[in-house]
Amino acid sequence: MLKPTESELDILKILWENGDCTVRQVHEILASNKEIGYTTTLKLMQIMHGKGLVERDESSKTHIYKALVSRDKAEKQVLNKIIKDVFDGSAARLVMQALGNHQASDAELEKIKQLLNELENKK
């Protein structure tokens, strides 16, 4: 699978959160947050179909699009690229940077501690 671009990720997020959608539905949500033309949204979704990021149900006049890539898989791909390209392959540097610049909630800190404990126990 090809890695989604930033614009493609915006569309995938809409599909993940709202389920299957028409181009019009996706466009209305996108246009509420940024300036984008309908034909641009349509073209992006056609490109995404060609890349295998979404599937298109053409059984009715209005095509319905569905995400073919899971949120988890896309997040992992994007994160791996960031770790490789920005942090020279160091996941630890990414985590330290993220925690140093972001105020984590108590619940987030607890999840991080649990994950660290699980990782320690796997050794």
Kinemage of the C-alpha trace (Angstrom):
@kinemage 1
@onewidth
@group {chain A} dominant
@subgroup {mainchain}
@vectorlist {calphas} color= white
{ca met a 1} P 0.000 0.000 0.000
{ca leu a 2} L 1.197 3.497 -0.820
{ca lys a 3} L 1.533 5.931 2.045
{ca pro a 4} L -1.288 8.505 2.115
{ca thr a 5} L -0.492 12.179 1.609
{ca glu a 6} L -1.645 14.791 4.136
{ca ser a 7} L -4.767 15.567 2.065
{ca glu a 8} L -5.510 11.870 1.667
{ca leu a 9} L -5.170 11.416 5.427
{ca asp a 10} L -7.745 14.184 5.932
{ca ile a 11} L -10.179 12.223 3.765
{ca leu a 12} L -9.361 8.920 5.469
{ca lys a 13} L -10.038 10.511 8.873
{ca ile a 14} L -13.483 11.542 7.660
{ca leu a 15} L -14.202 8.017 6.414
{ca trp a 16} L -12.917 6.460 9.648
{ca glu a 17} L -15.058 8.759 11.782
{ca asn a 18} L -18.207 8.766 9.636
{ca gly a 19} L -18.128 5.422 7.851
{ca asp a 20} L -18.895 5.090 4.162
{ca cys a 21} L -19.538 8.440 2.449
{ca thr a 22} L -20.238 10.036 -0.888
{ca val a 23} L -17.806 12.567 -2.346
{ca arg a 24} L -20.318 15.309 -1.492
{ca gln a 25} L -20.446 14.248 2.173
{ca val a 26} L -16.647 14.145 2.413
{ca his a 27} L -16.365 17.479 0.631
{ca glu a 28} L -18.836 19.212 2.985
{ca ile a 29} L -16.808 18.106 6.019
{ca leu a 30} L -13.482 19.051 4.399
{ca ala a 31} L -14.812 22.435 3.245
{ca ser a 32} L -15.938 23.271 6.789
{ca asn a 33} L -12.274 23.240 7.891
{ca lys a 34} L -10.373 24.496 4.836
{ca glu a 35} L -10.903 26.042 1.455
{ca ile a 36} L -11.187 23.269 -1.108
{ca gly a 37} L -13.209 22.869 -4.287
{ca tyr a 38} L -15.577 19.969 -4.905
{ca thr a 39} L -13.647 18.873 -7.994
{ca thr a 40} L -10.431 18.774 -5.947
{ca thr a 41} L -12.099 16.506 -3.379
{ca leu a 42} L -13.453 14.313 -6.187
{ca lys a 43} L -10.038 14.076 -7.871
{ca leu a 44} L -8.304 13.223 -4.556
{ca met a 45} L -10.796 10.446 -3.882
{ca gln a 46} L -10.377 9.080 -7.419
{ca ile a 47} L -6.592 9.047 -6.927
{ca met a 48} L -7.051 7.330 -3.551
{ca his a 49} L -9.204 4.684 -5.260
{ca gly a 50} L -6.453 4.106 -7.792
{ca lys a 51} L -3.881 3.765 -4.999
{ca gly a 52} L -6.013 1.233 -3.137
{ca leu a 53} L -6.649 3.489 -0.131
{ca val a 54} L -10.430 3.468 -0.634
{ca glu a 55} L -12.948 1.329 -2.456
{ca arg a 56} L -15.862 2.707 -4.430
{ca asp a 57} L -19.334 1.174 -4.589
{ca glu a 58} L -20.626 2.036 -8.043
{ca ser a 59} L -23.914 0.103 -7.775
{ca ser a 60} L -25.974 3.308 -7.590
{ca lys a 61} L -25.740 6.668 -9.354
{ca thr a 62} L -24.017 8.227 -6.337
{ca his a 63} L -20.777 6.392 -5.616
{ca ile a 64} L -20.066 5.472 -1.998
{ca tyr a 65} L -16.459 5.422 -0.774
{ca lys a 66} L -15.077 3.256 2.016
{ca ala a 67} L -11.610 3.328 3.608
{ca leu a 68} L -9.574 0.223 2.748
{ca val a 69} L -6.741 1.045 5.115
{ca ser a 70} L -7.275 0.993 8.869
{ca arg a 71} L -6.520 3.994 11.027
{ca asp a 72} L -3.990 1.911 12.970
{ca lys a 73} L -2.092 0.855 9.843
{ca ala a 74} L -2.012 4.407 8.442
{ca glu a 75} L -0.825 5.841 11.763
{ca lys a 76} L 1.972 3.278 11.936
{ca gln a 77} L 3.112 4.046 8.381
{ca val a 78} L 3.125 7.808 8.941
{ca leu a 79} L 4.839 7.472 12.307
{ca asn a 80} L 7.512 5.135 10.927
{ca lys a 81} L 8.229 7.661 8.176
{ca ile a 82} L 8.512 10.496 10.728
{ca ile a 83} L 10.812 8.423 12.970
{ca lys a 84} L 13.017 7.544 9.992
{ca asp a 85} L 13.070 10.954 8.273
{ca val a 86} L 12.972 13.391 11.200
{ca phe a 87} L 14.374 11.506 14.192
{ca asp a 88} L 17.107 9.502 12.431
{ca gly a 89} L 15.332 6.232 13.244
{ca ser a 90} L 15.128 6.916 17.001
{ca ala a 91} L 11.684 6.239 18.466
{ca ala a 92} L 13.039 7.353 21.861
{ca arg a 93} L 13.881 10.825 20.475
{ca leu a 94} L 10.374 11.119 19.056
{ca val a 95} L 8.781 10.160 22.385
{ca met a 96} L 10.996 12.522 24.379
{ca gln a 97} L 10.223 15.370 21.979
{ca ala a 98} L 6.493 14.650 22.079
{ca leu a 99} L 6.338 14.427 25.870
{ca gly a 100} L 8.562 17.467 26.298
{ca asn a 101} L 6.336 19.654 24.118
{ca his a 102} L 2.899 18.310 24.973
{ca gln a 103} L 1.098 18.357 28.312
{ca ala a 104} L -0.110 14.756 28.644
{ca ser a 105} L -3.229 14.108 30.703
{ca asp a 106} L -3.135 11.782 33.702
{ca ala a 107} L -4.966 9.137 31.624
{ca glu a 108} L -2.414 9.453 28.795
{ca leu a 109} L 0.482 9.181 31.246
{ca glu a 110} L -1.081 6.064 32.757
{ca lys a 111} L -1.397 4.479 29.287
{ca ile a 112} L 2.238 5.351 28.547
{ca lys a 113} L 3.343 3.740 31.825
{ca gln a 114} L 1.333 0.598 31.030
{ca leu a 115} L 2.902 0.393 27.575
{ca leu a 116} L 6.400 0.808 29.016
{ca asn a 117} L 5.702 -1.947 31.557
{ca glu a 118} L 4.454 -4.256 28.792
{ca leu a 119} L 7.564 -3.549 26.715
{ca glu a 120} L 9.815 -4.232 29.716
{ca asn a 121} L 8.053 -7.538 30.402
{ca lys a 122} L 8.617 -8.698 26.810
{ca lys a 123} L 12.395 -8.576 27.247
